[in-house]
Amino acid sequence: MDRAEEPALGLPPGVLALDRLSTNARPETFTRPVRALGYRLVPDYDQDQRGIQSRKPYRGAVMIDGMLACPFIPPALANATHRLDDKTARSPDEITATRINNRKPYFLHLKQGPDAGGAIRLASPATGTAPTVNCPRRPAAHSPPRTLDLTDPRQRSTHPAARPTVTAPPPPPGPRTDICHKQSITVRPGTGAKGFNKRAIALDWPIQ
């Protein structure tokens, strides 16, 4: 598939659902060229692919179920889907469902993209105009006191006190990881190979 075929098909790039055969295809023959065309992939993971999907962080961020997250996401949330069988993953119990929902604030925010090559820019969830976590490594800018209308759910939910606070150890000597230091990181189509799931960026993150 290449861009020259798109006008004939009449189908602009969008969300592409995959079966497990496609999810497990060699990245260089399927996922990388498809992402480069601008498609957002929705993989179907095997039991042993769920949860944390890479022991090596990507520029400081950890990959969980195809999404890049804050490296200090609580372990109970990061491992909420670890080795879940298909039945439980699709119809989780109340505790598992709560843990899955509670990890959403820790996922990186989409800052820009995808561009013509399929690359996107992601930012720490503790930065930007609408941060979703508080982090000591990313202190919020001081702002003048304001009156909070406690009867307004939106005002309550966006107040810093309503956000989860990351427990981050003091940074070690030397250069800090990119996600804890830079304004954003660039994620190119090959990143994460089989694991990187753009569905999260398109639907779950305030693409965010």
N, CA and C atoms as a LAMMPS dump frame, in Angstrom:
ITEM: TIMESTEP
0
ITEM: NUMBER OF ATOMS
624
ITEM: BOX BOUNDS ff ff ff
-5.0000000000000000e+02 5.0000000000000000e+02
-5.0000000000000000e+02 5.0000000000000000e+02
-5.0000000000000000e+02 5.0000000000000000e+02
ITEM: ATOMS id mol type element x y z
1 1 1 N 0.846 -1.196 0
2 1 2 C 0 0 0
3 1 3 C 0.878 1.24 0
4 2 1 N 0.562 2.216 -0.816
5 2 2 C 1.28 3.476 -0.784
6 2 3 C 0.276 4.605 -0.969
7 3 1 N 0.77 5.812 -0.839
8 3 2 C -0.135 6.966 -0.898
9 3 3 C -0.797 7.112 -2.264
10 4 1 N -0.156 6.599 -3.308
11 4 2 C -0.735 6.72 -4.636
12 4 3 C -2.046 5.951 -4.75
13 5 1 N -2.261 4.959 -3.886
14 5 2 C -3.464 4.159 -3.942
15 5 3 C -4.641 4.811 -3.211
16 6 1 N -4.364 5.799 -2.346
17 6 2 C -5.412 6.369 -1.516
18 6 3 C -6.54 7.012 -2.313
19 7 1 N -6.266 7.847 -3.351
20 7 2 C -7.387 8.448 -4.087
21 7 3 C -8.289 7.411 -4.732
22 8 1 N -7.693 6.311 -5.266
23 8 2 C -8.493 5.282 -5.914
24 8 3 C -9.405 4.587 -4.91
25 9 1 N -8.9 4.358 -3.71
26 9 2 C -9.696 3.714 -2.681
27 9 3 C -10.732 4.665 -2.098
28 10 1 N -10.428 5.942 -2.098
29 10 2 C -11.329 6.916 -1.5
30 10 3 C -11.387 6.809 0.006
31 11 1 N -10.337 6.267 0.624
32 11 2 C -10.321 6.055 2.065
33 11 3 C -9.115 6.766 2.677
34 12 1 N -9.288 7.939 3.236
35 12 2 C -8.177 8.63 3.876
36 12 3 C -7.728 7.864 5.108
37 13 1 N -6.461 8.002 5.508
38 13 2 C -5.968 7.288 6.69
39 13 3 C -6.812 7.588 7.917
40 14 1 N -7.067 6.557 8.699
41 14 2 C -7.835 6.704 9.929
42 14 3 C -7.437 5.629 10.909
43 15 1 N -8.388 5.142 11.706
44 15 2 C -8.133 4.08 12.668
45 15 3 C -8.246 2.73 11.962
46 16 1 N -7.252 1.872 12.155
47 16 2 C -7.214 0.57 11.508
48 16 3 C -7.164 -0.524 12.57
49 17 1 N -8.233 -1.327 12.67
50 17 2 C -8.283 -2.433 13.618
51 17 3 C -7.521 -3.629 13.054
52 18 1 N -6.761 -4.305 13.926
53 18 2 C -5.941 -5.43 13.501
54 18 3 C -6.373 -6.711 14.208
55 19 1 N -6.218 -7.84 13.511
56 19 2 C -6.338 -9.118 14.196
57 19 3 C -4.948 -9.503 14.698
58 20 1 N -4.854 -10.611 15.393
59 20 2 C -3.573 -10.97 15.998
60 20 3 C -2.517 -11.365 14.982
61 21 1 N -2.953 -11.831 13.821
62 21 2 C -1.981 -12.133 12.771
63 21 3 C -1.267 -10.864 12.344
64 22 1 N -2.025 -9.769 12.208
65 22 2 C -1.423 -8.489 11.831
66 22 3 C -0.606 -7.911 12.974
67 23 1 N -1.117 -8.048 14.214
68 23 2 C -0.394 -7.532 15.377
69 23 3 C 0.984 -8.16 15.479
70 24 1 N 1.084 -9.438 15.139
71 24 2 C 2.348 -10.16 15.275
72 24 3 C 3.172 -10.182 13.994
73 25 1 N 2.753 -9.425 12.985
74 25 2 C 3.518 -9.363 11.746
75 25 3 C 4.85 -8.658 11.977
76 26 1 N 5.782 -8.899 11.094
77 26 2 C 7.082 -8.223 11.208
78 26 3 C 6.867 -6.72 11.041
79 27 1 N 7.374 -5.896 11.962
80 27 2 C 7.144 -4.449 11.907
81 27 3 C 7.543 -3.808 10.587
82 28 1 N 8.671 -4.254 10.013
83 28 2 C 9.154 -3.615 8.794
84 28 3 C 8.287 -3.941 7.581
85 29 1 N 7.471 -4.987 7.659
86 29 2 C 6.643 -5.348 6.515
87 29 3 C 5.183 -4.93 6.669
88 30 1 N 4.8 -4.494 7.874
89 30 2 C 3.404 -4.105 8.034
90 30 3 C 3.222 -2.845 8.878
91 31 1 N 3.484 -2.92 10.181
92 31 2 C 3.116 -1.805 11.051
93 31 3 C 3.86 -0.516 10.72
94 32 1 N 5.14 -0.606 10.398
95 32 2 C 5.886 0.622 10.103
96 32 3 C 5.374 1.308 8.839
97 33 1 N 5.245 0.6 7.701
98 33 2 C 4.734 1.297 6.507
99 33 3 C 3.298 1.767 6.668
100 34 1 N 2.463 1.026 7.398
101 34 2 C 1.078 1.454 7.585
102 34 3 C 1.009 2.7 8.445
103 35 1 N 1.796 2.759 9.514
104 35 2 C 1.828 3.963 10.352
105 35 3 C 2.376 5.151 9.576
106 36 1 N 3.351 4.884 8.693
107 36 2 C 3.923 5.972 7.903
108 36 3 C 2.879 6.597 6.98
109 37 1 N 1.834 5.849 6.636
110 37 2 C 0.745 6.38 5.824
111 37 3 C -0.249 7.19 6.646
112 38 1 N -0.077 7.199 7.971
113 38 2 C -0.942 7.993 8.824
114 38 3 C -2.043 7.221 9.524
115 39 1 N -2.052 5.893 9.39
116 39 2 C -3.088 5.097 10.045
117 39 3 C -2.785 4.94 11.53
118 40 1 N -3.842 4.9 12.345
119 40 2 C -3.737 4.648 13.775
120 40 3 C -4.191 3.226 14.03
121 41 1 N -3.311 2.441 14.609
122 41 2 C -3.551 1.01 14.711
123 41 3 C -4.204 0.618 16.028
124 42 1 N -5.094 -0.356 15.944
125 42 2 C -5.764 -0.907 17.122
126 42 3 C -5.426 -2.395 17.177
127 43 1 N -4.315 -2.754 17.806
128 43 2 C -3.915 -4.157 17.847
129 43 3 C -4.781 -4.974 18.812
130 44 1 N -4.807 -6.28 18.573
131 44 2 C -5.428 -7.224 19.488
132 44 3 C -4.297 -8.035 20.1
133 45 1 N -4.055 -7.85 21.402
134 45 2 C -2.895 -8.455 22.037
135 45 3 C -3.173 -9.855 22.567
136 46 1 N -2.146 -10.703 22.518
137 46 2 C -2.19 -11.998 23.184
138 46 3 C -2.011 -11.785 24.691
139 47 1 N -2.318 -12.811 25.458
140 47 2 C -2.241 -12.707 26.911
141 47 3 C -0.856 -12.285 27.388
142 48 1 N 0.191 -12.853 26.774
143 48 2 C 1.546 -12.547 27.232
144 48 3 C 2.064 -11.218 26.704
145 49 1 N 1.245 -10.479 25.94
146 49 2 C 1.643 -9.174 25.423
147 49 3 C 1.003 -8.024 26.195
148 50 1 N 0.141 -8.324 27.135
149 50 2 C -0.592 -7.272 27.842
150 50 3 C 0.219 -6.734 29.02
151 51 1 N -0.072 -5.472 29.377
152 51 2 C 0.629 -4.83 30.483
153 51 3 C 1.864 -4.102 29.987
154 52 1 N 2.906 -4.073 30.8
155 52 2 C 4.16 -3.421 30.409
156 52 3 C 4.788 -4.216 29.269
157 53 1 N 5.08 -3.544 28.156
158 53 2 C 5.476 -4.24 26.942
159 53 3 C 6.937 -4.073 26.563
160 54 1 N 7.682 -3.359 27.355
161 54 2 C 9.104 -3.215 27.061
162 54 3 C 9.854 -2.936 28.357
163 55 1 N 10.914 -3.678 28.574
164 55 2 C 11.727 -3.448 29.769
165 55 3 C 12.6 -2.207 29.623
166 56 1 N 12.791 -1.788 28.385
167 56 2 C 13.634 -0.62 28.123
168 56 3 C 12.75 0.592 27.856
169 57 1 N 12.763 1.599 28.727
170 57 2 C 11.93 2.793 28.506
171 57 3 C 12.315 3.497 27.216
172 58 1 N 11.342 4.17 26.619
173 58 2 C 11.598 4.971 25.434
174 58 3 C 11.744 6.423 25.87
175 59 1 N 12.984 6.881 25.888
176 59 2 C 13.314 8.256 26.284
177 59 3 C 12.714 8.575 27.654
178 60 1 N 12.706 7.545 28.509
179 60 2 C 12.233 7.695 29.881
180 60 3 C 10.819 7.227 30.105
181 61 1 N 10.019 7.116 29.039
182 61 2 C 8.614 6.719 29.177
183 61 3 C 8.489 5.201 29.072
184 62 1 N 7.491 4.652 29.745
185 62 2 C 7.269 3.213 29.748
186 62 3 C 6.069 2.876 28.871
187 63 1 N 6.152 1.777 28.109
188 63 2 C 5.06 1.384 27.227
189 63 3 C 4.147 0.39 27.932
190 64 1 N 2.869 0.741 28.023
191 64 2 C 1.874 -0.099 28.685
192 64 3 C 0.691 -0.261 27.744
193 65 1 N 0.418 -1.496 27.356
194 65 2 C -0.703 -1.778 26.456
195 65 3 C -0.709 -0.855 25.236
196 66 1 N 0.463 -0.638 24.666
197 66 2 C 0.565 0.157 23.456
198 66 3 C 0.594 1.647 23.654
199 67 1 N 0.622 2.094 24.908
200 67 2 C 0.633 3.529 25.183
201 67 3 C 1.87 3.883 26
202 68 1 N 2.446 5.047 25.739
203 68 2 C 3.593 5.507 26.516
204 68 3 C 3.095 6.272 27.735
205 69 1 N 3.676 5.94 28.893
206 69 2 C 3.208 6.5 30.158
207 69 3 C 4.352 7.083 30.968
208 70 1 N 3.987 7.878 31.953
209 70 2 C 4.937 8.425 32.919
210 70 3 C 5.711 7.272 33.558
211 71 1 N 7.031 7.399 33.7
212 71 2 C 7.823 6.301 34.271
213 71 3 C 7.493 6.016 35.729
214 72 1 N 6.792 6.94 36.394
215 72 2 C 6.486 6.755 37.806
216 72 3 C 5.017 6.411 38.054
217 73 1 N 4.339 5.881 37.046
218 73 2 C 2.988 5.402 37.225
219 73 3 C 2.998 4.329 38.31
220 74 1 N 2.065 4.336 39.253
221 74 2 C 2.063 3.323 40.307
222 74 3 C 2.061 1.909 39.741
223 75 1 N 2.874 1.011 40.311
224 75 2 C 2.96 -0.362 39.782
225 75 3 C 1.621 -1.078 39.69
226 76 1 N 0.736 -0.852 40.657
227 76 2 C -0.564 -1.533 40.621
228 76 3 C -1.358 -1.134 39.388
229 77 1 N -1.194 0.101 38.934
230 77 2 C -1.892 0.559 37.736
231 77 3 C -1.174 0.078 36.478
232 78 1 N 0.141 0.181 36.484
233 78 2 C 0.913 -0.245 35.315
234 78 3 C 0.695 -1.72 35.012
235 79 1 N 0.526 -2.536 36.07
236 79 2 C 0.381 -3.977 35.898
237 79 3 C -1.067 -4.452 35.924
238 80 1 N -2.014 -3.526 35.767
239 80 2 C -3.43 -3.877 35.883
240 80 3 C -3.861 -4.94 34.887
241 81 1 N -3.253 -4.959 33.708
242 81 2 C -3.664 -5.916 32.678
243 81 3 C -2.631 -7.014 32.448
244 82 1 N -1.643 -7.094 33.323
245 82 2 C -0.555 -8.055 33.128
246 82 3 C -1.094 -9.482 33.03
247 83 1 N -0.885 -10.107 31.86
248 83 2 C -1.239 -11.495 31.592
249 83 3 C -2.728 -11.797 31.792
250 84 1 N -3.58 -10.816 31.6
251 84 2 C -5.017 -11.086 31.67
252 84 3 C -5.427 -11.981 30.506
253 85 1 N -6.307 -12.951 30.77
254 85 2 C -6.83 -13.758 29.676
255 85 3 C -7.85 -12.932 28.901
256 86 1 N -8.232 -13.416 27.727
257 86 2 C -9.129 -12.656 26.854
258 86 3 C -10.448 -12.314 27.534
259 87 1 N -11.036 -13.263 28.215
260 87 2 C -12.34 -13.035 28.835
261 87 3 C -12.261 -11.938 29.888
262 88 1 N -11.24 -11.982 30.727
263 88 2 C -11.1 -10.974 31.779
264 88 3 C -10.734 -9.619 31.199
265 89 1 N -9.892 -9.621 30.142
266 89 2 C -9.491 -8.351 29.532
267 89 3 C -10.677 -7.631 28.91
268 90 1 N -11.615 -8.384 28.354
269 90 2 C -12.767 -7.773 27.685
270 90 3 C -13.909 -7.467 28.652
271 91 1 N -13.96 -8.19 29.764
272 91 2 C -14.988 -7.932 30.782
273 91 3 C -14.32 -7.972 32.153
274 92 1 N -13.493 -6.947 32.461
275 92 2 C -12.726 -6.967 33.716
276 92 3 C -13.621 -6.83 34.938
277 93 1 N -13.145 -7.371 36.057
278 93 2 C -13.871 -7.199 37.309
279 93 3 C -13.75 -5.746 37.756
280 94 1 N -14.456 -5.399 38.801
281 94 2 C -14.53 -3.991 39.215
282 94 3 C -13.169 -3.425 39.601
283 95 1 N -12.369 -4.217 40.314
284 95 2 C -11.059 -3.719 40.745
285 95 3 C -10.155 -3.491 39.538
286 96 1 N -10.12 -4.453 38.622
287 96 2 C -9.278 -4.311 37.43
288 96 3 C -9.733 -3.143 36.574
289 97 1 N -11.05 -3.003 36.401
290 97 2 C -11.582 -1.901 35.591
291 97 3 C -11.216 -0.551 36.209
292 98 1 N -11.271 -0.458 37.533
293 98 2 C -10.913 0.786 38.212
294 98 3 C -9.442 1.106 38.01
295 99 1 N -8.581 0.101 38.119
296 99 2 C -7.147 0.32 37.924
297 99 3 C -6.837 0.75 36.49
298 100 1 N -7.501 0.13 35.523
299 100 2 C -7.293 0.511 34.127
300 100 3 C -7.723 1.961 33.91
301 101 1 N -8.858 2.34 34.46
302 101 2 C -9.347 3.712 34.31
303 101 3 C -8.438 4.708 35.027
304 102 1 N -7.899 4.321 36.187
305 102 2 C -7.09 5.243 36.989
306 102 3 C -5.694 5.468 36.424
307 103 1 N -5.307 4.693 35.448
308 103 2 C -3.973 4.948 34.885
309 103 3 C -4.01 5.923 33.711
310 104 1 N -5.187 6.282 33.238
311 104 2 C -5.294 7.195 32.099
312 104 3 C -4.574 8.529 32.328
313 105 1 N -4.643 9.145 33.527
314 105 2 C -3.943 10.433 33.696
315 105 3 C -2.439 10.349 33.498
316 106 1 N -1.864 9.145 33.613
317 106 2 C -0.413 8.992 33.537
318 106 3 C 0.105 8.827 32.112
319 107 1 N -0.786 8.642 31.137
320 107 2 C -0.334 8.482 29.766
321 107 3 C 0.128 9.828 29.2
322 108 1 N 1.125 9.772 28.324
323 108 2 C 1.664 10.989 27.73
324 108 3 C 0.589 11.684 26.903
325 109 1 N 0.71 12.995 26.792
326 109 2 C -0.239 13.803 26.022
327 109 3 C 0.267 14.009 24.602
328 110 1 N -0.641 13.914 23.657
329 110 2 C -0.287 14.225 22.283
330 110 3 C -0.156 15.737 22.128
331 111 1 N 1.005 16.166 21.648
332 111 2 C 1.246 17.599 21.464
333 111 3 C 1.104 18.013 20.007
334 112 1 N 1.482 17.109 19.111
335 112 2 C 1.393 17.446 17.685
336 112 3 C 1.492 16.171 16.852
337 113 1 N 0.76 16.144 15.748
338 113 2 C 0.921 15.06 14.798
339 113 3 C -0.328 14.239 14.63
340 114 1 N -0.25 13.191 13.801
341 114 2 C 0.951 12.765 13.088
342 114 3 C 1.268 13.646 11.89
343 115 1 N 2.574 13.717 11.541
344 115 2 C 2.967 14.486 10.377
345 115 3 C 2.911 13.586 9.143
346 116 1 N 3.43 14.07 8.03
347 116 2 C 3.353 13.316 6.78
348 116 3 C 4.061 11.974 6.869
349 117 1 N 5.042 11.87 7.749
350 117 2 C 5.768 10.615 7.903
351 117 3 C 5.234 9.737 9.004
352 118 1 N 4.148 10.174 9.665
353 118 2 C 3.557 9.38 10.731
354 118 3 C 4.123 9.658 12.108
355 119 1 N 5.069 10.606 12.22
356 119 2 C 5.66 10.908 13.525
357 119 3 C 4.739 11.808 14.338
358 120 1 N 4.742 11.611 15.645
359 120 2 C 3.963 12.444 16.553
360 120 3 C 4.871 12.995 17.636
361 121 1 N 4.393 14.034 18.315
362 121 2 C 5.127 14.587 19.452
363 121 3 C 4.275 14.413 20.702
364 122 1 N 4.893 13.85 21.732
365 122 2 C 4.21 13.596 22.99
366 122 3 C 4.877 14.378 24.104
367 123 1 N 4.096 14.715 25.124
368 123 2 C 4.602 15.49 26.249
369 123 3 C 4.251 14.802 27.562
370 124 1 N 5.011 15.142 28.586
371 124 2 C 4.742 14.618 29.927
372 124 3 C 3.336 14.98 30.363
373 125 1 N 2.631 14.091 31.071
374 125 2 C 1.285 14.418 31.549
375 125 3 C 1.269 15.49 32.631
376 126 1 N 2.459 15.882 33.105
377 126 2 C 2.532 16.926 34.13
378 126 3 C 2.786 18.303 33.529
379 127 1 N 2.796 18.408 32.2
380 127 2 C 3.076 19.684 31.546
381 127 3 C 1.883 20.162 30.732
382 128 1 N 2.052 21.355 30.161
383 128 2 C 1.026 21.889 29.279
384 128 3 C -0.045 22.677 30.014
385 129 1 N -1.035 23.097 29.267
386 129 2 C -2.113 23.907 29.844
387 129 3 C -3.154 23.068 30.572
388 130 1 N -3.139 21.759 30.342
389 130 2 C -4.116 20.896 31.006
390 130 3 C -3.419 19.641 31.532
391 131 1 N -2.51 19.796 32.509
392 131 2 C -1.819 18.619 33.053
393 131 3 C -2.809 17.672 33.728
394 132 1 N -2.471 16.396 33.722
395 132 2 C -3.355 15.405 34.338
396 132 3 C -2.751 14.76 35.585
397 133 1 N -1.481 15.061 35.868
398 133 2 C -0.853 14.632 37.113
399 133 3 C 0.001 15.767 37.651
400 134 1 N 0.295 15.711 38.929
401 134 2 C 1.261 16.613 39.548
402 134 3 C 2.568 15.847 39.709
403 135 1 N 3.697 16.504 39.431
404 135 2 C 4.992 15.834 39.528
405 135 3 C 6.03 16.794 40.094
406 136 1 N 6.8 16.364 41.111
407 136 2 C 7.83 17.243 41.669
408 136 3 C 8.928 17.585 40.678
409 137 1 N 9.088 16.77 39.642
410 137 2 C 10.096 17.078 38.631
411 137 3 C 9.583 18.082 37.604
412 138 1 N 8.284 18.318 37.627
413 138 2 C 7.663 19.273 36.705
414 138 3 C 6.767 20.208 37.513
415 139 1 N 7.35 21.04 38.356
416 139 2 C 6.517 21.912 39.201
417 139 3 C 5.65 22.838 38.367
418 140 1 N 4.423 22.992 38.801
419 140 2 C 3.483 23.852 38.079
420 140 3 C 3.866 25.314 38.245
421 141 1 N 3.59 26.099 37.223
422 141 2 C 3.859 27.538 37.3
423 141 3 C 2.941 28.165 38.333
424 142 1 N 3.47 29.129 39.067
425 142 2 C 2.664 29.814 40.073
426 142 3 C 1.619 30.689 39.389
427 143 1 N 0.433 30.623 39.895
428 143 2 C -0.654 31.442 39.359
429 143 3 C -1.374 32.117 40.51
430 144 1 N -1.979 33.271 40.26
431 144 2 C -2.678 33.978 41.343
432 144 3 C -3.843 33.147 41.873
433 145 1 N -4.167 33.292 43.131
434 145 2 C -5.303 32.556 43.699
435 145 3 C -6.582 32.869 42.934
436 146 1 N -7.448 31.883 42.828
437 146 2 C -8.716 32.092 42.151
438 146 3 C -9.837 31.434 42.941
439 147 1 N -11.014 31.928 42.746
440 147 2 C -12.165 31.364 43.437
441 147 3 C -12.643 30.12 42.704
442 148 1 N -12.867 29.058 43.46
443 148 2 C -13.294 27.792 42.881
444 148 3 C -14.76 27.547 43.216
445 149 1 N -15.552 27.354 42.191
446 149 2 C -16.97 27.049 42.372
447 149 3 C -17.105 25.541 42.609
448 150 1 N -17.307 25.124 43.839
449 150 2 C -17.363 23.711 44.183
450 150 3 C -18.591 23.014 43.617
451 151 1 N -19.555 23.778 43.118
452 151 2 C -20.739 23.162 42.52
453 151 3 C -20.531 22.846 41.037
454 152 1 N -19.392 23.285 40.491
455 152 2 C -19.083 23.067 39.081
456 152 3 C -18.153 21.862 38.954
457 153 1 N -18.645 20.71 38.444
458 153 2 C -17.797 19.512 38.339
459 153 3 C -16.539 19.734 37.51
460 154 1 N -16.641 20.543 36.46
461 154 2 C -15.473 20.78 35.608
462 154 3 C -14.391 21.524 36.374
463 155 1 N -14.764 22.547 37.127
464 155 2 C -13.775 23.285 37.905
465 155 3 C -13.135 22.385 38.962
466 156 1 N -13.941 21.537 39.585
467 156 2 C -13.391 20.64 40.6
468 156 3 C -12.411 19.649 39.986
469 157 1 N -12.759 19.11 38.815
470 157 2 C -11.92 18.076 38.204
471 157 3 C -10.61 18.619 37.651
472 158 1 N -10.578 19.902 37.288
473 158 2 C -9.359 20.487 36.722
474 158 3 C -8.469 21.153 37.764
475 159 1 N -8.925 21.208 39.001
476 159 2 C -8.113 21.813 40.047
477 159 3 C -6.918 20.911 40.36
478 160 1 N -5.72 21.481 40.607
479 160 2 C -4.542 20.652 40.889
480 160 3 C -4.754 19.638 42.006
481 161 1 N -5.555 19.979 42.998
482 161 2 C -5.78 19.061 44.11
483 161 3 C -6.529 17.801 43.68
484 162 1 N -7.209 17.869 42.547
485 162 2 C -7.969 16.711 42.069
486 162 3 C -7.11 15.759 41.238
487 163 1 N -5.899 16.182 40.87
488 163 2 C -5.041 15.343 40.039
489 163 3 C -4.209 14.406 40.905
490 164 1 N -3.915 13.199 40.411
491 164 2 C -2.991 12.332 41.148
492 164 3 C -1.606 12.949 41.169
493 165 1 N -0.867 12.697 42.234
494 165 2 C 0.483 13.229 42.378
495 165 3 C 1.496 12.107 42.228
496 166 1 N 2.451 12.305 41.333
497 166 2 C 3.482 11.31 41.075
498 166 3 C 4.474 11.277 42.224
499 167 1 N 4.84 10.083 42.647
500 167 2 C 5.9 9.922 43.633
501 167 3 C 7.191 9.642 42.872
502 168 1 N 7.991 10.672 42.711
503 168 2 C 9.219 10.546 41.926
504 168 3 C 10.425 10.762 42.829
505 169 1 N 11.394 9.861 42.798
506 169 2 C 12.61 10.061 43.591
507 169 3 C 13.412 11.224 43.035
508 170 1 N 14.327 11.786 43.833
509 170 2 C 15.182 12.851 43.297
510 170 3 C 15.922 12.359 42.057
511 171 1 N 16.046 13.196 41.044
512 171 2 C 16.742 12.746 39.831
513 171 3 C 18.195 12.409 40.124
514 172 1 N 18.716 11.348 39.52
515 172 2 C 20.116 10.982 39.732
516 172 3 C 21.043 12 39.078
517 173 1 N 22.313 11.994 39.463
518 173 2 C 23.263 12.908 38.82
519 173 3 C 23.348 12.635 37.319
520 174 1 N 23.665 13.651 36.58
521 174 2 C 23.813 13.495 35.149
522 174 3 C 22.556 13.906 34.404
523 175 1 N 22.536 13.695 33.1
524 175 2 C 21.392 14.113 32.28
525 175 3 C 20.105 13.42 32.713
526 176 1 N 19.014 14.166 32.713
527 176 2 C 17.712 13.599 33.045
528 176 3 C 17.094 12.953 31.81
529 177 1 N 16.166 12.035 32.048
530 177 2 C 15.485 11.41 30.916
531 177 3 C 14.674 12.463 30.175
532 178 1 N 14.526 12.267 28.88
533 178 2 C 13.882 13.275 28.038
534 178 3 C 12.455 13.598 28.482
535 179 1 N 11.662 12.58 28.824
536 179 2 C 10.267 12.839 29.143
537 179 3 C 10.125 13.63 30.437
538 180 1 N 11.137 13.58 31.31
539 180 2 C 11.098 14.33 32.564
540 180 3 C 11.792 15.679 32.448
541 181 1 N 12.29 15.993 31.25
542 181 2 C 13.093 17.209 31.109
543 181 3 C 12.655 18.078 29.932
544 182 1 N 12.413 17.461 28.786
545 182 2 C 12.116 18.233 27.592
546 182 3 C 10.634 18.575 27.496
547 183 1 N 10.337 19.547 26.646
548 183 2 C 8.95 19.96 26.449
549 183 3 C 8.139 18.869 25.75
550 184 1 N 8.793 18.093 24.874
551 184 2 C 8.103 17.008 24.193
552 184 3 C 9.134 16.051 23.629
553 185 1 N 8.671 14.871 23.243
554 185 2 C 9.53 13.903 22.576
555 185 3 C 8.86 13.506 21.261
556 186 1 N 9.666 13.164 20.271
557 186 2 C 9.139 12.737 18.979
558 186 3 C 9.101 11.221 18.928
559 187 1 N 7.963 10.685 18.518
560 187 2 C 7.792 9.244 18.378
561 187 3 C 7.542 8.954 16.903
562 188 1 N 8.446 8.223 16.296
563 188 2 C 8.351 7.928 14.872
564 188 3 C 7.66 6.585 14.645
565 189 1 N 7.221 6.317 13.415
566 189 2 C 6.43 5.116 13.161
567 189 3 C 7.056 3.813 13.623
568 190 1 N 8.383 3.697 13.596
569 190 2 C 9.001 2.439 14.001
570 190 3 C 9.069 2.223 15.496
571 191 1 N 8.771 3.247 16.296
572 191 2 C 8.925 3.155 17.74
573 191 3 C 8.006 2.096 18.324
574 192 1 N 8.584 1.214 19.122
575 192 2 C 7.778 0.21 19.787
576 192 3 C 7.426 -0.956 18.896
577 193 1 N 7.715 -0.853 17.602
578 193 2 C 7.445 -1.931 16.659
579 193 3 C 6.046 -2.48 16.842
580 194 1 N 5.92 -3.713 17.334
581 194 2 C 4.613 -4.346 17.437
582 194 3 C 3.789 -3.768 18.576
583 195 1 N 4.438 -3.147 19.546
584 195 2 C 3.707 -2.763 20.739
585 195 3 C 3.013 -1.432 20.695
586 196 1 N 3.521 -0.492 19.919
587 196 2 C 3.006 0.869 20.02
588 196 3 C 1.638 1.002 19.385
589 197 1 N 0.662 1.387 20.18
590 197 2 C -0.737 1.371 19.76
591 197 3 C -1.258 2.784 19.618
592 198 1 N -1.476 3.244 18.381
593 198 2 C -1.925 4.615 18.183
594 198 3 C -3.393 4.817 18.518
595 199 1 N -4.112 3.751 18.774
596 199 2 C -5.503 3.912 19.164
597 199 3 C -5.591 4.771 20.421
598 200 1 N -4.658 4.535 21.339
599 200 2 C -4.689 5.295 22.575
600 200 3 C -4.54 6.785 22.299
601 201 1 N -3.664 7.113 21.362
602 201 2 C -3.446 8.508 21.047
603 201 3 C -4.683 9.119 20.412
604 202 1 N -5.354 8.342 19.599
605 202 2 C -6.497 8.887 18.875
606 202 3 C -7.748 8.98 19.732
607 203 1 N -7.93 8.037 20.623
608 203 2 C -9.218 7.953 21.304
609 203 3 C -9.132 8.226 22.807
610 204 1 N -8.119 7.702 23.476
611 204 2 C -8.072 7.807 24.926
612 204 3 C -7.314 9.05 25.401
613 205 1 N -6.371 9.502 24.639
614 205 2 C -5.588 10.654 25.049
615 205 3 C -6.205 11.904 24.447
616 206 1 N -6.201 13.013 25.17
617 206 2 C -6.789 14.227 24.608
618 206 3 C -5.874 14.816 23.564
619 207 1 N -5.821 13.97 22.554
620 207 2 C -4.941 14.07 21.384
621 207 3 C -4.796 15.438 20.95
622 208 1 N -4.251 14.695 22.481
623 208 2 C -4.198 14.059 23.416
624 208 3 C -4.869 13.404 22.465
